[in-house]
Amino acid sequence: MKILKETTTIISSVLIIFIIVHTDASLYLTQILAFIVIVSVIILAVKKRQKKEILSGSLIEVFGITTAIFLTIFLTGSTNSSLFFLLYFLLFGIAFLMEPYAVFIFLIGIIFLFVPEILPGIDITELARMGGLILISPIAYFFGREFQRREKLEKEVENTADKIIEEAKEAKDSNILQDELNPEIDKILEDASELKKSVQND
């Protein structure tokens, strides 16, 4: 289900940009981008007022950021845009915010959008930029996979520490163990708490 949602988010953003760029809507690129920015600012302001996390990495946020960056690049010269480099950062962002495989779906979307822009008059600079994205994609994928592996490991350690703390407290509160063992239980509780803190602060 998560795979379907993430794939749909990326494809939807790419298709919307494709439709805008290749229809009369391209005449209103500035207005469309301004609308997206205004809506994003309003949403961020509401989140801040409600004391929620401003950027949670939700799919709607990824959709908004991706769409806004694509629009900005097309508005400032497409493959010749001085802001084209933002796609490199976006590749890594998607690798961390979504499942790592999403990097390659995003890359296919980029190729789908920009290759038609390159083909009429092939330029070495444009090819180099597209080639750079293709080369960076596997790196972004492996970074994203490693990040998720580390995050999963930290969560497992934290859950184990919580379980140890809970069982130690239950043992201490019960009358099964003798009072002379309480210092040992306190030491277990302290060690488990320290382990949990070290994982959270890492």
Helices and strands as residue ranges (DSSP letters): H 2-21, G 24-28, H 29-49, H 59-75, G 78-80, H 86-97, H 102-118, G 119-121, H 124-173, G 179-181, H 182-201
